[in-house]
């Protein structure tokens, strides 16, 4: 007879609680019937990665650790958004909001910690937030969207990341810190100074040795921070990031032993033998840990204890900290501040912004602090834990493991081989060398993506990626090959972009759920990476059948304007081929006056940009521009942006063809078309190339005998000239050819892949062959023309009037193809 499963209840759906459950499932998946309570209304996510979400570098989907499928596949009952209100130890039940009561045989407290709020006058004003969870991030993002200044109280890691994220979103950010050194628990004064300099370069000011006195407000909202010296720092959002305290309220109310945290023994058991605590809420041997590495050790010990290994014990942790603070690598461990009995070895490279300090005591490493280059942090920490005598390598110690051991005649891979199995490789996810090499061997892993999928090493901030690759090479030897083929489209699937695109067409898949089902997507609704890509692929494959999913677009495409650093927006109306009229100019001037738009700028694409438009004013601005006959310039779009022209033969004495007329025809026919990435065109009326056609995605150089069609240029982050695709004799052929090559790119390009990258991938000869075939060129043009029936819609007019605009029909007659 099968024994009934024991009931395991976990209070806390965060990183610690779910990590214990993961470890339990690996050890004995059939032992428990598991229920998890989470106060937040969402699945488990990586709290460490909230900073990139705040900075706009990642979306929430990118930081999810366990999606809904994980709970479902492991038969875990998740009560999300339902806080636990009490523990009845006598009846062994847990009560939660809504009157829910759940019995337990074993109970894990993984309730984490609460942010400290300073008891300052004005602390209850709207706009005063902490930085602890996704709700806090969303409040800060909303504040940044509204513009203004931000003040952050606290110069620790969270405070600096909050300030950096708000600065990245366009706010003026100031950090106020009580101490005279930033991150004084991790950095010495020299590294702290360098960090302040690095932050200043990133738009974050610091005020040190500053005592906060009161939070000022107007109309119930925060307006500034007053310091003890009388200085007032204006702000529209104030972030308190002054520390955390273990969340012990439930334990205390249930009569469980509490000091600073919930007191536990070496098996993470409280004074109730059926109740355990782990993570930031727990206190072990008088210490409450707030760093990932010791918490992962606690989780491993608790999972072992709950699956019958009573010999497993947690003995405490020697702490090291490896962080990426606002994009700068930082590491510290041990007695990095030194002392009278210590000797310092210091390395400074001002040009690279690198600072290293290794502290020795009695010939052994007692501590280290690294700034700007933390590559050797793990090695120094290993030497410190081992208590190794480093007297023999003192002269080269500061230069790191590779140089030190290389000068000793060791093989270049010896440094990685010499790492102990318990040396941490991935600090974000608490993964040691032995776990990685063991997984590679046991599960036959051969690629970085495979290692990430199994161990999570390098899956968060990515700073340990080079080391993980070295471990792959060390473990596999000659069998290791760097992955050179196409990577999977995203974490939701193992399929590449090419495979997905072919499946959409061949399988006649016309919706995202159909794709997810047919290609066995691992995440039911997709993620922030694949949804925009799939949305584009469906639009391209099935024009007229598939309805654009606007929620699968980036923010600028959703609001039809470019968000600016201060939270306002930029509006760019179209000017066909760079041409305008006095009436259009008057309309733009009237709009700028009417809505007090602070800046009006001529763009590099020969248009006029209205900068600083308030979000609430966008519909009215669009309405006034529409009334003057102007439509969106799609300056925000993964689509056709501009067609730049020179004045050509109409005005220029060197002009060979009507470049302005051709540019206008191209733009009026091609506008509104969605493409894998932005597309810019230009038409120059002669080889003098005043329209700079040879650095555009597609360019035309007019010559006496016709039109040279160029492709594959770029003039942004990457600078490169175009390659000649072909030469045609007539303007009609030029139209046909350009539309055909853009359609070929639309059908073959991967989402976010610019034309020059697509050209590098498929080869210019392949593109030339496709265009040289006259029947194929005609078919490509026809598919593009058909798609344009549904694409030439002005989104501004849609938003203002709730209807599609009338289609443009700029060509006076159907293009008849006549071979050159």
C-alpha positions, 0 to 999 in steps of 0.5 A: 500500500502506497504511503500517503504523502506528507503535507509541506507548506511553505510561507513565502514564494520568493527565492529562498522558499522556492529554492528549498522546494526545488532542492527537495524535488531533486532529492525526493519528488514523491515525498511531499504534497506541497503548498506555497503561499505568496503575498505577491500576486505573481510567480517566483522571480529573481529579486536580485534582478529588479535593478535591471527591470527598474533601469529598463534593461529587462522586463519582468518575464526576463527575471522569472525563476519558476513560471506557472508551468513549474508549479503545475508540472510539479503538482504544487498548489500556489496561493499567490497574492494571499498573505498568511495571517496566522499559524496554529501550532496546536492544530498544525494549520496555516490561515490566510486571507480570505478565510483559507485554512491549510493543514501541514505536517512540515512548515517552512517559514521563508517570509524574507525581510521587510524594508526599513522605513526611517521615522522621518516627518513626512514619511507617509507622503505619496511618492515615498517608496522603498525598493523591495519588490516589483510593486516598488519598481512599478511605482518608481517607473511611474514616477520616472515617466512623470519626470522630475528629480529623485532622491534616494536615502541610503548608499548601499547596493539597493540605494545605488541601484535605485538611483542608477535605474531612475537616472537611466529612465531620465530622472535627476538622481541624488543619493544621500548617505549617512556615512562618508563612504558608499557601501562601507560594508563592502568597500574601503574609502578608495573603492568608495571614491571610485564608485562615486566617480563612476556613478557621477558619470552615469548621472547619479550625484552623491551627498555623503556624511548627510543626516536626513531631517525631514521629508517635505511635501506639497498637496500630500505629495513628496517635494523634497528632502531636508538635511540636518545642515539645512540643505533641501534636495527637491524631488518628486519621488523619494526612495528609502533604501536604508536596510532590511529587517527579518520578517518575524511577525508570524513566528512571534505571534505563533510563539516560535523563538525569535531574536533578530530573526527566527532562531534556527539550529544547524538543520534550520529547525526552529524550537518547534520540531515541525517548523523550519525557517530559511532565508532572510527571516532566519537567524543562525548562530546569532547571524541573520544573512542577507546575501544569496550565497549563505541562503543557498547553503541554508536551502541545501541543508534544509532540503537534505533534512526534510528528505531524511538526511539528518546528518546534513548541517549548516555551520554558518558562512564566511561571507564574500560579496560579488556585485555589479553595482550600476554596471561596475564589477565589485567584490569584497571579502573578509577584513578588507579594511585591514588593521595594525597587524595587516599588510596591504597590497594595492593596485590602481589603474586610473585609465581603466577605472580598476582598483584592487586591494588584498589584505595579508595577515601572517602571510595569509589572505585576510581580505580583499576588495576589487573594483572595476575588475572582479575576475579574481574575487573567487580565487582570493576568497578561496585562498582566504577560506583555505588559510593558504600561505601566500608568501611564496606568491606575494610578488604577483598576488595582486595581478591575479590567478592567471598571471600568478599561476602562469608565471609558475609554469602552469598550463593556462587552464590550470587556474580553472582546474585548481578551483575547489568544487565548492568555489562559487562561480555564479553568485546570483544563483549560488552555483559552485564549480562542482555543480556545473562540472557534475551537471556537464558530466552527468547530463551530457551538457555541451553548450552554455545554454544547456548549462544555464538551463540545468544549473542557472549559472550565468543565467542572471547578470551574466558576469560569470559567463566566461568562467562557465565556458572555461569549465565547459572546455575543461570538462569536455576537453576536445569535445567542447565546441563554442556554439556558433550556430543560431541560438534558440529564439528565447528561453521559451523554446529550443527553436531558432527564428528560422524554424519558427518562421518556416513553421508559421508559413508551412503549418498555417499558424495564424495566432500565438496560441497556435504557435505555442501549441504546435512548437511546444512552447515551454511558457504558455503565454510566451515572454517579453523576448518572443511575443514581439517577435512572434507578433511581427512574424504573424503580421508579415506572414498573414497580412489581413488575417492576423490582427496586430497584438499591440500589447506585444509591442514595445512601449514606444510602438504602443503609444506611437511616440518616443519616450524621452529621458524626462518622461515626456514624448517626442512626436515626429510627423511625416514629411514625404522625402523630406519635403514640406509646405508652409501650411505644414510648418504653420501647423507644427508651429501652432502645435508647439505654441498651443501645447507649450512644447519646449523644443523643436528640432530638425532631425537627421532624416529631414523631418521636424521633431517636437520634443517634450510633449506630455503624455496626456497631450499626445491625442490632442497634438496628433489631432491637430497635426492630422487636421493639417494632413500630417501623419505619424512619421513612425520614428518609434517603429520597427518599420520604415522610418524615413526616405532622405533625399537631395533636391536632384535634377529639379534644382541641382545643376549636378542632378541626374534624376528626380531624386526628390520625386522618387524618394516621395514615391517610395515613402508614400508607397512604403510607409506603415510597413512593419519590418524586423528592425528599423529601415531607413532609405535615401535617394541621392540625385548624383554620385556626389551623394548629398543624401548619404544613400551609401550608409542607409539600409537601402540607398539609391544613387542616381546616375545618367544611365539610371539608378544604382540600388545599394543595400546594407549600410549603417550609421549608428552604433555600427558604421558601414557602407552599402554594397551595390545590389543592382543597377536599373534603368527606370524609376519604375524598376527602382520602385519594384526592386526596392520594394522586393528587397525590403520584402525579402528582408521582411520574410527572411530577417530575424526580429530586431536584426538590421538589414546589414546583419541579415545580409551578413548572415544570408550573404549578398550573393543570395540576395542578388540571386533572389532579386535577379530572378524577374519572376521572383522579384515580381512575386516579392513586390506583389506580396509587399504591395498586398501587405501594404493594403493593411499597413498604410494606416495612421496610428495617430488617427486611429487613436484620435478617431477610432478608425483607420485612415484612408489609404494613400495611393501615391502611384498614378498607375500600376508599375509596369516592369520593363527589364533593363 
